[in-house]
Amino acid sequence: MRLSRYFLPVLKETPAEAQIVSHRLMLRAGMIRQASAGIYSWLPLGYRVLRNIERIVHEEQARAGHIPLLMPTLQSADLWRESGRYDAYGEEMLRITDRNNRDMLYGPTNEELITDIFRSHVTSYKDLPLTLYHIQWKFRDEIRPRFGVMRGREFLMKDGYNFDVSKEAALHAYNRHLVSYLRTYERMGLQAIPMRAESGPIGGDDTHEFLVLASTGESGVFYDSEVTDLTFGDREIDYDDVAQCQAVLEEFTSRYARTDDTHDEAVFHERVPEARRREARGIEVGQIFYFGTKYSEPMGAMVDDGQGNRVPVHMGSHGIGVSRLVGAIIEASHDDKGIVWPEGVTPFHCGIVNLRQGDGAADAACEGLYKALRAQGLEPLYDDREERAGAKFATMDLIGLPWRITVGPRGLEKGVVELTSRKSGESEEMSPEAAVARIAEIYTGV
Ligand code: 5CA
């Protein structure tokens, strides 16, 4: 993309309404624009990051054997009356009446709708196990929408639902989700720690939240510092292997790590030596639940269990805060100049800064780099504007592309351009061909 033809409305001033750094940077970098309280338009740069997060989520769900579909945002109130949640959900639910006076709602979550799909089509244990998921907008009329996309009213969520014949099988689905989430967040450059949590309006006893440690997080967390040493890495997982998934769950959840809802000071002191006790704040970027037959029983989602009985299916639901993640990644990765995107989610793979737009050699070198990078399947952002070098650098630093190639007449006389890491700030001179090769190599396997 050439910046002169792009739509990147960066702000010079720091917006006064934004209280936390990710919100400020998202506004300044022209990623989002508030449409009304807690509701945002995703401008082109922000939309690219959102799509990258979705892509990683889809890829990791496919790896775990989960099947994508798409349910609507608007739902019929009648389904929610069947589960008993229509009245119970309270003020957070946006209730709508259509022209025929039918009660509708903008879905805050989809347990009822997916259970209705399931019960209409599946009747036998032979069709199980089954996990269906979608990535769709949700609406929760939060009392205090704040921090930009972190606590929105309209927000994008990946929500998945498993259907299993027994509790045992459903707990494997729970473990499988935990494992696949660890991999998903790591690909986004995040450490998200599974912590024992409260299930709230979704229900059930087994639940973990995934938290990214950040001082601006809305959740209080208490944990054994050893949990921060764990990494998932590129281990091979067979998602059908019950013992392997269970072992990963145990590895990542056996140490004390709880949100303030479930924290127990006495247990914390008993289980964790003082030097390893940590109290901090975290951003909840996902949550997994096992709630058994809470929805299948009242809604009649039954299967033949192979022994002549019709039994309600065991279910769980599993969510990832897709739009919240954009903010969470920025909270975890920025400096005083702007965003520092992890390679997995960056909106463009690298920037090209032309220090002397209009200079024949500099223009030709930039064009050459631009084409060569694209030929490698990479998307560079080429700053081809007639701007001062300082302004171009400031924009690149603000929008946080992990790599920048700087091209100027002086370097070109020596046959070199400069490759700079946004994270370390270190630069290296090399030929344009070497810069392209280096960037292509960096993104192999990301
Ligand atoms: N049905 C279940 C799992 S699919 C569910 O709704 N879970 S949830 O309530 O925990 O939401 C899943 C994730 O969505 C949360 O972990 C959080 O990351 C994100 N989320 C929840 N509320 C908001 C909000 N108001 N703004 C942005 N993201 C949110």
Residues whose N, C-alpha, C, O or C-beta is under 5 A from the ligand:
A	BS01	5CA	P108 T109 V149 M150 R151 G152 R153 F155 M157 K158 D159 G160 I202 E284 V285 G286 Q287 S317 H318 G319 I320 G321 R324
